[in-house]
Amino acid sequence: MSGGIGEFLKSRRARIQPADVGLPDLGRRRVPGLRREELAQLAGVSIDYYTRLERCRARNVSDAILDAIADVLRLDATEREHLRHLARPSGPAAARRGAGAAGGRERVRPGLLRLLEMMDAVPACVLGRRTDVLAYNALADALYGFGDMPAEHRNAARHTFLHPGVEHFYADWHTVAEEAVAFLHLDVGRHPHDRRLAALIGELSMHSDTFRTLWAAHPVQDKTYGTKHICHPVVGDLELAYETLLLPGDLDQCLVLYTAPAGSPTEDRLRLLASWQATEMQHTQTPVPRPSGDCK
């Protein structure tokens, strides 16, 4: 699976200019940013050892060495954690013990499924490994159309890059795309032997030029909170805030909730979307045609 420690360190070396760390500018360079020998010197390790680390041949890398490298590269907390995962990957046996590592889909607790069902005023879904969509409520279905997808294709990253018309669905599609890639990179670090994750990355690389470009840049970002501007085909513009909550008992799963400010046009449109979804669900034999919504 691509996206290993060598690619990550090279991408972060490229961000640091010699002048940023007090080194003289000696003219034209064959590669952007710091050279291996410069990083090794600044981190206080031998060039041989650092080269072996980039080539994934260094064993038992200490926290002190990783911290020194991270300090030179000015990594944030998420990037530092990612570097540790890449430098000390879990073995295949540990991966097989993890939920959904080999083939079967992860399971969502019955109590959480009931919670989703009760949250009828906000779109909500549960994401698992690889950004698989494990469960969702009716309003999230109305928002994203999960129910129209085969179960094995319900995946947030796949939707972001391969769903027809997705560039128009998200007003800020490139930002959403980068966030999806950044989270997949974290997943690779945490689960380097996940065959389904490798297959997903291969599929996206094959079918999306944007994914390949973003993947090579190696962005790293965990899912937390933010905003999404969606141009929905039924109700039009939706400016939604989202919160991502890790679930106790299974840190590979998270609950994603979408909200709108009280009294906002988006809140009114969410109510309209919920009403439309309820009407459509009554027509299980003949789906209600989806009208076009006007978007800015």
PyMOL commands that set and color helices and strands:
alter all, ss='L'
color gray80, all
select helices_A, chain A and resi 5-13+18-21+36-43+47-54+63-73+77-87+92-97+110-118+129-131+138-144+146-148+151-153+156-162+166-169+173-190+195-207+209-217+265-281
alter helices_A, ss='H'
color red, helices_A
select strands_A, chain A and resi 124-127+133-136+225-232+236-247+250-259
alter strands_A, ss='S'
color yellow, strands_A
deselect
rebuild
show_as cartoon
